Each structure stands twice: as C-alpha cells, then as structure tokens.
Amino acid sequence: MSRDALAVLLRLRRFAVRSAQRDLATGLRAVADAEDAQRAATTAIAREAVAAAPLIAETAMMELFCRWLPHGQAAVAATAAARDAAEQTAGQARAALAAA
C-alpha cells in the first residue's frame, strides 16, 4: 500500500472518530436536557401541591388541582420517556465512538 493510501485511511479514521465524538456530545447534551425537563416537570407537581395545600379546604381549589395533576404526571412520564430515548441514543453514540 502506498503512503498516500495510508494517509487517506488515517484521515478517514480521524474523520470517523471526530464524527463519533460529536454524535456522543450531542447525545449527552440531549440526555442532560431531558433530565432538566423531567426535573422541571416533577418540580411543577411539587410546587402546585404546595400552593394548593392551604386551599385544600376549598372544594373548588381541590377540584382544580385534581384536574391539573394528571397533566403534570403525564408531563413527568413524557420527559422520562424522552430521557430514556436520549440515554439510548447516547449509548449508541458511545459504542460508535469506541468502534471508531
């Protein structure tokens, strides 16, 4: 194999490694963003519960909180699913980097 062919192969390998590193960084950022979103959704439930606690005696406030709670729980579930998907993508990117 000529030296030029080796140089081309080395450049291709460096390109593959850099691409895999970028993909992993993107995946890890997506995981962090999903964790932040999940934390915010969970905090929203806690915040609403604290705000509703003094007003629980009022039936109307309890009814409003009970109507809102499934939406808050759905947001937590959705962000957990997004986090799981982001973690899976990051894991695939990590494996691709290891292979590169």
VMD Tcl script that builds the backbone (N, CA, C; Angstrom):
set m [mol new atoms 300]
animate dup $m
set s [atomselect $m all]
$s set {name element resname resid chain x y z} {
  {N N MET 1 A 0.850 -1.175 0.000}
  {CA C MET 1 A 0.000 0.000 0.000}
  {C C MET 1 A 0.897 1.240 0.000}
  {N N SER 2 A 0.568 2.165 -0.816}
  {CA C SER 2 A 1.413 3.359 -0.888}
  {C C SER 2 A 1.177 4.252 0.322}
  {N N ARG 3 A 2.090 5.149 0.511}
  {CA C ARG 3 A 1.968 6.086 1.630}
  {C C ARG 3 A 0.740 6.981 1.462}
  {N N ASP 4 A 0.404 7.327 0.241}
  {CA C ASP 4 A -0.767 8.169 0.014}
  {C C ASP 4 A -2.045 7.456 0.456}
  {N N ALA 5 A -2.122 6.171 0.174}
  {CA C ALA 5 A -3.301 5.404 0.586}
  {C C ALA 5 A -3.393 5.348 2.112}
  {N N LEU 6 A -2.272 5.177 2.780}
  {CA C LEU 6 A -2.266 5.166 4.248}
  {C C LEU 6 A -2.697 6.514 4.805}
  {N N ALA 7 A -2.232 7.573 4.188}
  {CA C ALA 7 A -2.613 8.910 4.647}
  {C C ALA 7 A -4.118 9.108 4.493}
  {N N VAL 8 A -4.660 8.649 3.396}
  {CA C VAL 8 A -6.113 8.765 3.176}
  {C C VAL 8 A -6.859 7.961 4.233}
  {N N LEU 9 A -6.408 6.751 4.507}
  {CA C LEU 9 A -7.053 5.927 5.524}
  {C C LEU 9 A -6.973 6.565 6.907}
  {N N LEU 10 A -5.842 7.158 7.221}
  {CA C LEU 10 A -5.702 7.837 8.515}
  {C C LEU 10 A -6.639 9.037 8.613}
  {N N ARG 11 A -6.750 9.786 7.532}
  {CA C ARG 11 A -7.677 10.927 7.526}
  {C C ARG 11 A -9.115 10.454 7.703}
  {N N LEU 12 A -9.479 9.379 7.017}
  {CA C LEU 12 A -10.832 8.832 7.146}
  {C C LEU 12 A -11.097 8.360 8.575}
  {N N ARG 13 A -10.106 7.736 9.180}
  {CA C ARG 13 A -10.263 7.268 10.554}
  {C C ARG 13 A -10.435 8.446 11.515}
  {N N ARG 14 A -9.622 9.484 11.343}
  {CA C ARG 14 A -9.756 10.678 12.195}
  {C C ARG 14 A -11.128 11.312 12.005}
  {N N PHE 15 A -11.598 11.347 10.760}
  {CA C PHE 15 A -12.924 11.895 10.475}
  {C C PHE 15 A -13.998 11.075 11.196}
  {N N ALA 16 A -13.886 9.740 11.134}
  {CA C ALA 16 A -14.864 8.873 11.790}
  {C C ALA 16 A -14.853 9.083 13.305}
  {N N VAL 17 A -13.671 9.212 13.875}
  {CA C VAL 17 A -13.560 9.425 15.323}
  {C C VAL 17 A -14.165 10.772 15.708}
  {N N ARG 18 A -13.839 11.815 14.977}
  {CA C ARG 18 A -14.394 13.147 15.289}
  {C C ARG 18 A -15.912 13.159 15.150}
  {N N SER 19 A -16.401 12.508 14.107}
  {CA C SER 19 A -17.848 12.432 13.905}
  {C C SER 19 A -18.511 11.690 15.065}
  {N N ALA 20 A -17.909 10.591 15.493}
  {CA C ALA 20 A -18.450 9.831 16.618}
  {C C ALA 20 A -18.392 10.654 17.908}
  {N N GLN 21 A -17.329 11.423 18.088}
  {CA C GLN 21 A -17.225 12.279 19.273}
  {C C GLN 21 A -18.324 13.339 19.272}
  {N N ARG 22 A -18.571 13.934 18.104}
  {CA C ARG 22 A -19.645 14.934 18.008}
  {C C ARG 22 A -21.003 14.310 18.300}
  {N N ASP 23 A -21.237 13.115 17.754}
  {CA C ASP 23 A -22.508 12.438 17.997}
  {C C ASP 23 A -22.691 12.117 19.480}
  {N N LEU 24 A -21.621 11.686 20.130}
  {CA C LEU 24 A -21.701 11.397 21.557}
  {C C LEU 24 A -21.978 12.670 22.353}
  {N N ALA 25 A -21.294 13.749 22.011}
  {CA C ALA 25 A -21.522 15.027 22.713}
  {C C ALA 25 A -22.964 15.476 22.536}
  {N N THR 26 A -23.488 15.332 21.326}
  {CA C THR 26 A -24.881 15.700 21.068}
  {C C THR 26 A -25.823 14.827 21.889}
  {N N GLY 27 A -25.534 13.535 21.940}
  {CA C GLY 27 A -26.363 12.621 22.719}
  {C C GLY 27 A -26.332 12.928 24.201}
  {N N LEU 28 A -25.153 13.228 24.724}
  {CA C LEU 28 A -25.038 13.555 26.150}
  {C C LEU 28 A -25.753 14.864 26.472}
  {N N ARG 29 A -25.709 15.822 25.552}
  {CA C ARG 29 A -26.443 17.076 25.751}
  {C C ARG 29 A -27.948 16.820 25.766}
  {N N ALA 30 A -28.405 15.938 24.875}
  {CA C ALA 30 A -29.829 15.595 24.847}
  {C C ALA 30 A -30.260 14.924 26.142}
  {N N VAL 31 A -29.404 14.071 26.694}
  {CA C VAL 31 A -29.714 13.432 27.982}
  {C C VAL 31 A -29.823 14.488 29.077}
  {N N ALA 32 A -28.874 15.407 29.110}
  {CA C ALA 32 A -28.900 16.460 30.139}
  {C C ALA 32 A -30.147 17.333 29.993}
  {N N ASP 33 A -30.500 17.672 28.759}
  {CA C ASP 33 A -31.707 18.480 28.531}
  {C C ASP 33 A -32.960 17.728 28.972}
  {N N ALA 34 A -33.022 16.435 28.664}
  {CA C ALA 34 A -34.182 15.630 29.055}
  {C C ALA 34 A -34.268 15.509 30.573}
  {N N GLU 35 A -33.126 15.359 31.230}
  {CA C GLU 35 A -33.130 15.302 32.697}
  {C C GLU 35 A -33.606 16.624 33.288}
  {N N ASP 36 A -33.187 17.742 32.687}
  {CA C ASP 36 A -33.650 19.052 33.152}
  {C C ASP 36 A -35.162 19.189 32.984}
  {N N ALA 37 A -35.679 18.730 31.848}
  {CA C ALA 37 A -37.123 18.812 31.601}
  {C C ALA 37 A -37.890 17.937 32.586}
  {N N GLN 38 A -37.358 16.759 32.869}
  {CA C GLN 38 A -38.022 15.876 33.825}
  {C C GLN 38 A -38.007 16.488 35.220}
  {N N ARG 39 A -36.889 17.062 35.585}
  {CA C ARG 39 A -36.782 17.716 36.899}
  {C C ARG 39 A -37.779 18.877 36.994}
  {N N ALA 40 A -37.921 19.644 35.923}
  {CA C ALA 40 A -38.864 20.769 35.923}
  {C C ALA 40 A -40.302 20.281 36.049}
  {N N ALA 41 A -40.633 19.198 35.356}
  {CA C ALA 41 A -41.995 18.664 35.430}
  {C C ALA 41 A -42.293 18.134 36.830}
  {N N THR 42 A -41.326 17.462 37.429}
  {CA C THR 42 A -41.501 16.940 38.782}
  {C C THR 42 A -41.625 18.086 39.782}
  {N N THR 43 A -40.819 19.103 39.596}
  {CA C THR 43 A -40.878 20.278 40.475}
  {C C THR 43 A -42.216 20.994 40.346}
  {N N ALA 44 A -42.775 21.016 39.139}
  {CA C ALA 44 A -44.067 21.668 38.935}
  {C C ALA 44 A -45.154 20.980 39.763}
  {N N ILE 45 A -45.113 19.661 39.813}
  {CA C ILE 45 A -46.104 18.951 40.630}
  {C C ILE 45 A -45.939 19.322 42.097}
  {N N ALA 46 A -44.716 19.324 42.580}
  {CA C ALA 46 A -44.467 19.668 43.982}
  {C C ALA 46 A -44.897 21.106 44.278}
  {N N ARG 47 A -44.561 22.015 43.343}
  {CA C ARG 47 A -44.918 23.428 43.530}
  {C C ARG 47 A -46.435 23.606 43.581}
  {N N GLU 48 A -47.142 22.942 42.683}
  {CA C GLU 48 A -48.604 23.054 42.660}
  {C C GLU 48 A -49.225 22.436 43.914}
  {N N ALA 49 A -48.644 21.338 44.387}
  {CA C ALA 49 A -49.169 20.713 45.607}
  {C C ALA 49 A -48.997 21.635 46.810}
  {N N VAL 50 A -47.840 22.276 46.890}
  {CA C VAL 50 A -47.591 23.214 47.994}
  {C C VAL 50 A -48.541 24.403 47.900}
  {N N ALA 51 A -48.749 24.905 46.692}
  {CA C ALA 51 A -49.651 26.052 46.522}
  {C C ALA 51 A -51.092 25.669 46.849}
  {N N ALA 52 A -51.470 24.452 46.540}
  {CA C ALA 52 A -52.854 24.027 46.768}
  {C C ALA 52 A -53.115 23.625 48.218}
  {N N ALA 53 A -52.082 23.250 48.950}
  {CA C ALA 53 A -52.254 22.726 50.310}
  {C C ALA 53 A -53.057 23.648 51.227}
  {N N PRO 54 A -52.733 24.952 51.284}
  {CA C PRO 54 A -53.511 25.807 52.190}
  {C C PRO 54 A -54.962 25.988 51.733}
  {N N LEU 55 A -55.219 25.737 50.466}
  {CA C LEU 55 A -56.549 25.977 49.912}
  {C C LEU 55 A -57.366 24.698 49.769}
  {N N ILE 56 A -56.839 23.604 50.293}
  {CA C ILE 56 A -57.499 22.311 50.130}
  {C C ILE 56 A -58.913 22.334 50.701}
  {N N ALA 57 A -59.142 23.129 51.727}
  {CA C ALA 57 A -60.468 23.204 52.330}
  {C C ALA 57 A -61.503 23.681 51.328}
  {N N GLU 58 A -61.062 24.459 50.354}
  {CA C GLU 58 A -61.989 24.946 49.328}
  {C C GLU 58 A -62.153 23.861 48.263}
  {N N THR 59 A -63.354 23.413 48.099}
  {CA C THR 59 A -63.631 22.331 47.159}
  {C C THR 59 A -63.228 22.709 45.737}
  {N N ALA 60 A -63.447 23.947 45.357}
  {CA C ALA 60 A -63.125 24.373 44.000}
  {C C ALA 60 A -61.628 24.263 43.738}
  {N N MET 61 A -60.803 24.656 44.695}
  {CA C MET 61 A -59.355 24.573 44.524}
  {C C MET 61 A -58.905 23.123 44.451}
  {N N MET 62 A -59.483 22.281 45.268}
  {CA C MET 62 A -59.126 20.863 45.240}
  {C C MET 62 A -59.504 20.264 43.888}
  {N N GLU 63 A -60.649 20.648 43.382}
  {CA C GLU 63 A -61.094 20.150 42.078}
  {C C GLU 63 A -60.148 20.607 40.966}
  {N N LEU 64 A -59.708 21.871 41.015}
  {CA C LEU 64 A -58.773 22.377 40.010}
  {C C LEU 64 A -57.446 21.632 40.079}
  {N N PHE 65 A -56.971 21.419 41.297}
  {CA C PHE 65 A -55.705 20.689 41.448}
  {C C PHE 65 A -55.851 19.259 40.936}
  {N N CYS 66 A -56.953 18.619 41.250}
  {CA C CYS 66 A -57.180 17.240 40.802}
  {C C CYS 66 A -57.298 17.159 39.279}
  {N N ARG 67 A -57.819 18.206 38.665}
  {CA C ARG 67 A -57.884 18.241 37.196}
  {C C ARG 67 A -56.502 18.447 36.592}
  {N N TRP 68 A -55.676 19.262 37.269}
  {CA C TRP 68 A -54.348 19.564 36.730}
  {C C TRP 68 A -53.364 18.412 36.932}
  {N N LEU 69 A -53.483 17.693 38.043}
  {CA C LEU 69 A -52.495 16.683 38.415}
  {C C LEU 69 A -52.232 15.641 37.316}
  {N N PRO 70 A -53.225 15.087 36.642}
  {CA C PRO 70 A -52.914 14.128 35.575}
  {C C PRO 70 A -52.068 14.734 34.456}
  {N N HIS 71 A -52.251 16.004 34.170}
  {CA C HIS 71 A -51.426 16.679 33.156}
  {C C HIS 71 A -49.974 16.777 33.638}
  {N N GLY 72 A -49.809 17.116 34.898}
  {CA C GLY 72 A -48.460 17.179 35.454}
  {C C GLY 72 A -47.793 15.813 35.463}
  {N N GLN 73 A -48.549 14.802 35.822}
  {CA C GLN 73 A -47.994 13.444 35.832}
  {C C GLN 73 A -47.675 12.979 34.412}
  {N N ALA 74 A -48.508 13.352 33.445}
  {CA C ALA 74 A -48.234 12.996 32.051}
  {C C ALA 74 A -46.960 13.674 31.570}
  {N N ALA 75 A -46.744 14.905 32.005}
  {CA C ALA 75 A -45.515 15.613 31.621}
  {C C ALA 75 A -44.293 14.913 32.199}
  {N N VAL 76 A -44.389 14.450 33.432}
  {CA C VAL 76 A -43.273 13.716 34.044}
  {C C VAL 76 A -43.013 12.428 33.268}
  {N N ALA 77 A -44.076 11.708 32.924}
  {CA C ALA 77 A -43.911 10.454 32.174}
  {C C ALA 77 A -43.307 10.712 30.794}
  {N N ALA 78 A -43.764 11.764 30.132}
  {CA C ALA 78 A -43.239 12.089 28.797}
  {C C ALA 78 A -41.767 12.469 28.865}
  {N N THR 79 A -41.392 13.237 29.869}
  {CA C THR 79 A -39.990 13.630 29.979}
  {C C THR 79 A -39.121 12.435 30.363}
  {N N ALA 80 A -39.675 11.501 31.127}
  {CA C ALA 80 A -38.916 10.290 31.466}
  {C C ALA 80 A -38.676 9.452 30.206}
  {N N ALA 81 A -39.684 9.358 29.360}
  {CA C ALA 81 A -39.531 8.616 28.098}
  {C C ALA 81 A -38.505 9.293 27.195}
  {N N ALA 82 A -38.555 10.610 27.150}
  {CA C ALA 82 A -37.584 11.355 26.334}
  {C C ALA 82 A -36.171 11.160 26.864}
  {N N ARG 83 A -36.037 11.152 28.194}
  {CA C ARG 83 A -34.725 10.926 28.794}
  {C C ARG 83 A -34.206 9.531 28.471}
  {N N ASP 84 A -35.082 8.540 28.567}
  {CA C ASP 84 A -34.675 7.165 28.248}
  {C C ASP 84 A -34.222 7.052 26.794}
  {N N ALA 85 A -34.963 7.682 25.885}
  {CA C ALA 85 A -34.588 7.648 24.467}
  {C C ALA 85 A -33.251 8.352 24.243}
  {N N ALA 86 A -33.047 9.473 24.917}
  {CA C ALA 86 A -31.794 10.208 24.773}
  {C C ALA 86 A -30.627 9.392 25.323}
  {N N GLU 87 A -30.852 8.699 26.438}
  {CA C GLU 87 A -29.797 7.858 27.007}
  {C C GLU 87 A -29.451 6.703 26.062}
  {N N GLN 88 A -30.468 6.139 25.418}
  {CA C GLN 88 A -30.224 5.053 24.472}
  {C C GLN 88 A -29.420 5.561 23.274}
  {N N THR 89 A -29.780 6.739 22.770}
  {CA C THR 89 A -29.057 7.326 21.647}
  {C C THR 89 A -27.615 7.630 22.037}
  {N N ALA 90 A -27.422 8.156 23.230}
  {CA C ALA 90 A -26.069 8.443 23.702}
  {C C ALA 90 A -25.264 7.154 23.854}
  {N N GLY 91 A -25.909 6.097 24.305}
  {CA C GLY 91 A -25.225 4.810 24.423}
  {C C GLY 91 A -24.785 4.276 23.067}
  {N N GLN 92 A -25.644 4.449 22.063}
  {CA C GLN 92 A -25.277 4.029 20.711}
  {C C GLN 92 A -24.118 4.870 20.185}
  {N N ALA 93 A -24.145 6.168 20.478}
  {CA C ALA 93 A -23.057 7.052 20.045}
  {C C ALA 93 A -21.756 6.670 20.757}
  {N N ARG 94 A -21.857 6.302 22.031}
  {CA C ARG 94 A -20.669 5.872 22.778}
  {C C ARG 94 A -20.082 4.606 22.159}
  {N N ALA 95 A -20.956 3.665 21.773}
  {CA C ALA 95 A -20.484 2.435 21.139}
  {C C ALA 95 A -19.846 2.720 19.777}
  {N N ALA 96 A -20.450 3.647 19.030}
  {CA C ALA 96 A -19.883 4.016 17.723}
  {C C ALA 96 A -18.516 4.657 17.895}
  {N N LEU 97 A -18.365 5.472 18.933}
  {CA C LEU 97 A -17.066 6.095 19.192}
  {C C LEU 97 A -16.029 5.030 19.547}
  {N N ALA 98 A -16.415 4.083 20.361}
  {CA C ALA 98 A -15.499 3.008 20.742}
  {C C ALA 98 A -15.079 2.201 19.506}
  {N N ALA 99 A -16.031 1.979 18.602}
  {CA C ALA 99 A -15.707 1.233 17.389}
  {C C ALA 99 A -14.807 2.033 16.451}
  {N N ALA 100 A -14.991 3.349 16.451}
  {CA C ALA 100 A -14.171 4.199 15.568}
  {C C ALA 100 A -12.752 4.276 16.097}
}
mol reanalyze $m
mol bondsrecalc $m
mol representation Tube
mol addrep $m
